[in-house]
Amino acid sequence: MWTKASNTRARGGRMETLAARWLQARGLQLVARNLTFPGGELDLIMREDDTLVFVEVRYRKSSAHGSALESITPAKQQRLIRAATRYLQKFPQPASRFDVVALDGDEAAPDIQWIRHAFDAF
């Protein structure tokens, strides 16, 4: 049965795939996708040189409720930080950062913004 939630999850998966491929074309390596920990989920974990990069992927078709980038609230940042902390407890890394890939507009050809070091936690 089709539901709005299942359609939203499917679209989110497509946007994450697009973001991962886009970042890979810019030299990052995919480590993991969609890891869930108590308190949060990590969309993409990638590596750039010696740095582990936690990537939050956000998509908005319309800016009626704000842009994709604007949808990353302080509460969302805290959930990402909690999840990343859990990941780093299991897999310690010498360096890590939080990036955001914000996709806005038409799903077939969205405008893409890559914000490196989008926020700090460590």
N, C-alpha and C positions, 0 to 999 in steps of 0.2 A: 504494500500500500504506500502510495506517495504521500509524504507529509512535507510541510515547509521546512521542518528541522532537517529531514534527510536531504532535501535539496540544498539547504544551506551548507551542510557538512560536505556534500559532494563538490559544491562550488569552492569551498574552502580548501579541499584537497587539490583541486585543479590549480588554484592560485598558489598553493604551497609548492606544487610541482613546477609551475612557471617560475616562481621566485628561486627555487633551488637551481634550476637550469640556467637562469639568468646570472646567478652568482657564480656558478661553475664556469660559465663563459668568461668570467672576470678573474678566474684563478683560484677560487675557493674550492675546497674538497668537502663533499657531503660525508658526515660522520653518522648521523642518525636523524630520524624524523618522528614527530608525534610521540614523544616520550611523556608519560604522565606520572607525576609524583604527587604525594599528599600535598595539597595546597596549590598545585599548578601544573601546567602543561608546557612543554617546549616544542615549538613548531619545527624548527630546523636547528641542528647542531652541525656547524661546519668548521673547517680548519683553514686558516690563512697563515702560511708559514708556521711559526711556533705558537700561534694564538688560537685558542678554541673560541669560536664565535657562536653565541646563542642568538638566533635570529627569530624575531617575532614578525610574522607575516600578517598584514592587515589589508583587507580589500573593502572598498566602498564603490558601489556602482554610481551612487548619487551623493552629492555633498549636502543634501537636504538636512542631514543630521550630523554634519561635520565631515571632515576628510578622514581618510584611513589613518593618517598620522595622528589626528586629534582624538582618535578613539583609544589611544593608549594612555589610560588614566593612571594616576599615582597608585591606585589599588591594583590595576593590572600589572604595573611595574613590580609591585611587591610580590604578587603571585609568581611572576617570572623569576624574581630573585630567589624566592623560596625553592622553586623547582631546580634552578641552576645550582643552588647550594647543595641540594640533595645529590645531584649528578656529580658535583665536584667532590663530595664526600666519598663516593664510590670510585671515581676516576679522577684523582688529583691531576691538575695541570699547572704548568709554570705561569701561564698567562691566559686570561679570558676577557671577553668583553660582550656587551649587548649591542646588537644592531637591529634596525628595523627596516623591513622592506614594505613600503606602503604602495599599494596599487589602487588607482582611482580611475573610474570611467568604464568604458566598454570592456566587458570580460574578454573579448577576443583580442583586444589590443589596448590594454590599460596603460596609463601613464605610470611609470615606475620611479619611485624615489628610494634610494638606498642611503640610510642614515647610519654611518659608522659611529660607534661610541654613543649611541642614542641616550643612554643614561648610565650612571655608575651605581655599583653596589659593593664592590670589593675594594 
